[in-house]
Amino acid sequence: MSDNKLMEKPYLKWVALFVASGTLLCCALPILLVTLGFGAVMASLNYNVPGLMYLAEHKVWTLTIAGMVLVALAWVIWRPNQHCPSEPALAAICQKSKLWNKRIFWISSLIWFIGFFTSYLLLPMHNFFDL
């Protein structure tokens, strides 16, 4: 398979969104539920969905893998020498596809940042400002 064909896989953006969403499940969701007073709901989710505990216990790997997938997606989106076809109909589809790729990338990046923030920055900031 040629290098260009490998980079045009349409499912890569959805994989990035799915993997980045895993950071919300492991890191942001538990903090949000406990903060809002739904600790029993979080305990029930951990009991009934064993994958949540695995993600939470391995949040370093979860965030690292999600970050690497996002970096790969960013390279696919903004790599040099990308050209859309010269035919107007295909060029419009190509431009629309590129726009959606960028939107999905930024949504995935925001999800990843929320997970990273709640996992590693929220508690130190809370302690620093003595809230």
Order of alpha helices (4+ residues) and beta strands (2+ residues): alpha-alpha-alpha-alpha-alpha-alpha-alpha-alpha
